[in-house]
Amino acid sequence: MKKLTLTIGRKDTVACDITIGYDIMDRVGLLLAKDYGKVKCVMLTDSHIASLYGEEITRRFHNMGLAVTMITVAAGEATKNMETALSVMKKLLELGADRTSVIIALGGGVIGDLAGFVASVFMRGISYIQIPTTLMAQVDSSIGGKTAVDLPEGKNLIGTFYQPQAIYIDLKFLETLPDKEMKNGLAEIIKSGIIEDIGLFNLLEAATKPIAERDRKILATIVEKACRVKKGIVEMDEREKGLRRILNFGHTLGHALEAESHYELSHGEAVSIGMVAAARISEKLYDLPSLDRERIEALIAAIGHPTRIPPSFATEGILGRLKMDKKRVGDTIHFVLIKKIGFPFVNGGIEENILRDVIEELRS
Ligand SMILES: NC(=O)c1ccc[n+]([C@@H]2O[C@H](COP(=O)([O-])OP(=O)(O)OC[C@H]3O[C@@H](n4cnc5c(N)ncnc54)[C@H](O)[C@@H]3O)[C@@H](O)[C@H]2O)c1
């Protein structure tokens, strides 16, 4: 097992270990039993994961001295809302949970965000543990303490910053992950390489085949490297006041495309096109070497994500969505751009005509 420690703050430091390994659930049960063996432990999961792993994990934890009660919610983004959060909190009360209780989030980003949100407000805050089961959650959403639920008006509009006690990443979960979800996670790993780790980017280029075959060794390496990138950025800027924004590379246009497609495009697909657009803007305005832009497009294509905007999308529709971006400040749409691979910066605002040109280019 590999262990990274995420440390936040100088005074009142919060530390959270990120443990990465393969088939580690028995050891995780043992570790959790030491800390939480005498308190009420509730595992929150979704219906897919419950049917794949619910019984097995409950039994393995039980054998290690940890009794857990499972709360299962429907799988999918539609579950991540206030109604579900309230129903989970009512169930916690029915189960006799109190301030000493712990919530274990077993699932993808939907479960992680929901469990973190509930943990942050239930009885003014109880402990929670992240056991991410999608590649995206392992390298991104489980790390950094952002919790959220959606409103009909938009995604992640209600939430808190609340760090988990620990994050346990078991690569064995990836064996049952559908290809589409695997590719969503790979898009975020490519992003980590582009913004912070040229070594990771080079490795991804060299290893597209073993990655597609889900080679265990290469997955362990790229997950660890991507976790290091996320951890390093969160440590410097937990509350997204500055540096953490670079994690949004590809996401500004990506979110607009996702919304414009009515979520027909997956997050990974939309972010992939967004990264291509950000690279093109960087090439036009900030002399990103053409070779870097070509490498980014080639890597995204090699993992099977689109590099072009579907022609059915209207340019004006996409521009309209960009103007609604919740991360905009006033009328300015901030874009994360790069000077070269590994050197990101937040641009102070892109003129609409440049955005229009790039969107048009990518629709052709
Ligand atoms: N908190 C953050 O910093 C942060 C960052 C990025 C994204 N997010 C949030 O994450 C959410 C998306 O998360 P996601 O992409 O993990 O989606 P998800 O949680 O919906 O999981 C995707 C699907 O995969 C299934 N699944 C999960 N693990 C599986 C496994 N091992 N085997 C088979 N099936 C499995 C799930 O049941 C679900 O159907 C969004 O709500 C997004 O807002 C949060």
The ligand as a Gaussian input file, in Angstrom:
#p B3LYP/6-31G(d) Opt

LIG

0 1
 N      -15.990000      17.064000      -4.861000
 C      -15.249000      17.300000      -5.910000
 O      -14.166000      17.899000      -5.815000
 C      -15.704000      16.817000      -7.251000
 C      -14.836000      16.837000      -8.352000
 C      -15.281000      16.331000      -9.556000
 C      -16.566000      15.801000      -9.664000
 N      -17.394000      15.788000      -8.585000
 C      -18.740000      15.222000      -8.661000
 O      -18.617000      13.822000      -8.910000
 C      -19.826000      13.369000      -9.509000
 C      -19.501000      12.389000     -10.607000
 O      -18.844000      11.283000     -10.036000
 P      -18.559000       9.934000     -10.864000
 O      -18.073000      10.297000     -12.209000
 O      -17.735000       9.067000     -10.002000
 O      -20.020000       9.371000     -11.092000
 P      -20.986000       8.440000     -10.197000
 O      -20.704000       8.556000      -8.773000
 O      -22.357000       8.707000     -10.676000
 O      -20.560000       6.982000     -10.697000
 C      -20.753000       6.655000     -12.050000
 C      -21.455000       5.315000     -12.200000
 O      -20.524000       4.267000     -11.956000
 C      -21.085000       3.326000     -11.013000
 N      -19.954000       2.759000     -10.293000
 C      -19.184000       3.367000      -9.356000
 N      -18.170000       2.578000      -9.020000
 C      -18.303000       1.447000      -9.734000
 C      -17.526000       0.259000      -9.824000
 N      -16.392000       0.097000      -9.153000
 N      -17.941000      -0.714000     -10.668000
 C      -19.073000      -0.525000     -11.419000
 N      -19.832000       0.569000     -11.385000
 C      -19.436000       1.550000     -10.543000
 C      -22.032000       4.154000     -10.188000
 O      -23.014000       3.348000      -9.587000
 C      -22.622000       5.091000     -11.243000
 O      -23.652000       4.447000     -11.926000
 C      -20.565000      14.607000      -9.981000
 O      -21.686000      14.811000      -9.162000
 C      -19.569000      15.730000      -9.811000
 O      -20.172000      16.958000      -9.516000
 C      -16.989000      16.279000      -7.384000

